[in-house]
Amino acid sequence: MKIFLLVFSLFFLTSCTLPNRQLEKQGIMTISGFDLKDGEGVILTASFLQFDPHKQKSYYVISAEGITSKDARQEMEKKTSHHVSSGQLRAILFQKKLAEEQGLMYLLDTVQRDSNIGSLVHVLIAEDSAENIINASEFEDAQDVGIYIYRMMEKMRIDESLTNTNLHDFMSILYEVGIDPAVPVIKYEEGDPPFIDKTAVFRKDKVVGTISLDETMYIKYLRVSHDGYGMKTIAIPIEKIVDKEEMKKYNHDTIRVSFLPSDSFSKIEVLDKHHFLLEFDIKGNIYEISVEIPLDAKKIKKLEKEINKAMEKELNELLAKLQKMGSDPFGFGRKLKSKREYANLTEKEWYEMYPKIRIDTDINVTIKQYGTVD
């Protein structure tokens, strides 16, 4: 009897095994993108890794249309003999026009519910067409575009001006009152690899404008204390650095200073409901000066002062631009809501207040090293 039960159990367990999941039969998605379809619906495009040694390319691309993202996904399933898997998805692209006109919430809500998609997937905006970017092939070693963009994003996040743009951070900011997302814009020009061109800023889930990567750096100063920030090149009148006698040695009116920030301390202070102070304490190195000027402690102090002035001007112009757009990626509203007396601040109230608030700025730059920097 025991032998019979054992054989019966083995037979039962064998009949419940999972379907064949051989690697060669998997359509492993690395990047997906959404474009607006003419009329109604979306176009979903995805790149899949290909594990066939007889194929020249290591990936293939499929596009499908649908009224909803689910419809498009079902159409995509019909176009391949592989099991479509999103477990290795590295990035999701959304056409800028789609993000401006319809917003991303209805698409991201579906993405977020997919248990196979990790929260560290990058959320990105495609300047023109997500489909064109995913079909691009003119880049390093003609590798899969999803892996290429993921590596590029990680490099720029660690070494340059980009902040975290993963799905988890995007959705956290989206659901919070008093702060808006800021997401890199990917551009593609035929003959060149896709590249990060600027940053899209949001009002809730809709894109309302763009800012430069130089301007994006100020958002990173606030969100990340110790990281790579990217180089800032600042034009300074030479007369602000050298005295009148020394001026005779130079045939230039302006010098260009390449300043490389290494770490920063920053904070937003609420002075009252309609008045804020944004402070940055930035340390870094002088990487290069366009005119060979012998630097001493006195000249370094002058350089610091002029870099402060130039950056404050740039920051004030950025804040005015963002207030006009109605986008708050710095999170002034979040800071206000963190105060007990304003804990009940609503999203509607903040968006009405934000364009009219006064924001004072204070930047303090310290040059740690100058000369040759490796």
C-alpha positions, 0 to 999 in steps of 0.5 A: 500500500505504501509503495502504491501511495509513493508511486501515485504521489510521484505521478501527481507531482510530475503532472504539476510541473511548470511549462518548459522554460528553456532559455532559447524559448524565452523572449527576454525584454530589455527595453519597452517604449510607448508612442501615441497611435494616430487616432486612439491607443498606443504603439508598444515597441520592445527589444528582446535578447536573442539566444540563437547562435545562428543569428547575426544580431543578439536581439530583435524588436517587435512593435504592436498596437492596441487601445490599451497597453494590455491590448498592445501586449497581447498583440505583441505575444501573437508576433513571436513564438517565444514566451514574452518575459519582462523580468530583465526589463531595464528601461521604459520609454514614453514619447514626449507627446504622449507624456504631454497630452495624456500623462503617464499614470494610466500606463505606469499603473499597468506596469507597476502591477506587473510583478515581473518588472522590478522597481529599479527600471529606468523611466525615460522620455523619448524626444520624438519616437520611442519606436525609433530609439528602440530600433536604433542600431548605430551604437557600440558593438551594435549591442541591444539598445536596452542594455546600452541605455541602462549602462549609459543611465547608470554612468551618468547617474553616478558620474554626472548630473542625473538623479535616480530615475527608476520606477520606484522613485518616480512613483513615490514622487508622483503620489506625494504632495509638493514635489514633481518628477524630473526625468531624462529625455533620450534623443536619437538622430540617425547615424548616431547612438541615442543620447541624453539631451535634457531633462523633462519636468512634470506637473503630476504625471504630465510633462510641462517643459524641459530644462538643460542638464546643467540646470538639472545639476541643481536638483541633484545637489539637493537630492544627492550629497556625495556623488559625481555631478558633472563639470560646470564651465563658467565664464568670468570677466578677467578683471574680476580676478586680476588687478589692473597692472596684471591685466596688461599681460593678457589679451582676453576679456573673459576666462572660462573656468571648468569647475568640478563639484565633488560634494554638496550640502543643501537644504530648503528652509521655510521662512513663512508659508510664501517665503523659502530659502534654498541653500547650497554649500558646494565643494569642488576642484578647478579642473581647467582655466582657459587663460594661464593665470598664476593662482594664489589664495587671494585669486582663489577667493575671487574665483569662488565669489564669481562662481557663486554669483554665476551659479546663483544667477543660473539657479534663480533663472531656473527657479523662475522658469519652473514656477512659470511651468508650474513644476516643483522638482525641488520639493518646496511644497513637500518641505512646507507640508512637513511643517506641523502647521501646514500638514493638511496642505493639499495638492490643489492648494500647493499648485495655486500657491507655487507660482507666487512664492518667493524663493531666496537662494544662497550658494557658497562654493569652496575650491578645494584643489586647483591646478592639474587634476587627474 
